[in-house]
Amino acid sequence: MFMNGMPADKISLENAKKDKLFYVVFNVVVFRDSDKKCLILKRSEEEKAHPGKYGVIGGKMEWGDFDLKKPSRINGDVLDYENVVKDVLKREAIEEAGIEIQDNLKYINSIGFIRPDGIPCFLLKFAGKYKSGEVKLEESFSDFKWINASEIEKFDCIDGIKEEIRETIYLFS
């Protein structure tokens, strides 16, 4: 219930129910048409979740994803932000791997999990196509590979990644 019947003038957790809060995380398996391979990234040994394992591009929603001065539309007294998933994943692709992905994303699956530090997370996973750029890893990753469905078996991956690689190749082939 809105206090004044107007759109929010600040982002706040003050009125949020404590038992309803999660990190919202998005992942994208990036598929390259030219060789039908997907990008995997090796997480740094210092990462809290899945250190040293191969995963894919992803990231959490941030406060900045909800600029109160720039909603997509004002829907009555609700501020709407369209294309949040696409925007977050495009940002993360550039930040984590220095590459661009295309706009067309395909849903793969979702999972809820609790990190080792006790933070609950909700993860939505997508397949997306590579657009451009040379891979340049940020410091939270130590290696990367472009791999196909049979090559993925050689790598120590976060559970589920191997299946998501196979699903992405199937979706785009």
Sequence and secondary structure as in RCSB ss.txt:
>XXXX:A:sequence
MFMNGMPADKISLENAKKDKLFYVVFNVVVFRDSDKKCLILKRSEEEKAHPGKYGVIGGKMEWGDFDLKKPSRIN
GDVLDYENVVKDVLKREAIEEAGIEIQDNLKYINSIGFIRPDGIPCFLLKFAGKYKSGEVKLEESFSDFKWINAS
EIEKFDCIDGIKEEIRETIYLFS
>XXXX:A:secstr
  SSSS  SS  STTS GGG  EEEEEEEEEETTTTEEEEEEE TT SSSTT EE EEEE  GGGS TT  SEEE
TTEEE TTHHHHHHHHHIIIIIS EEEEEEEEEEEEEEE TTS EEEEEEEEEEEEE      TTEEEEEEE TT
GGGGS B TTHHHHHHHHHHHH 
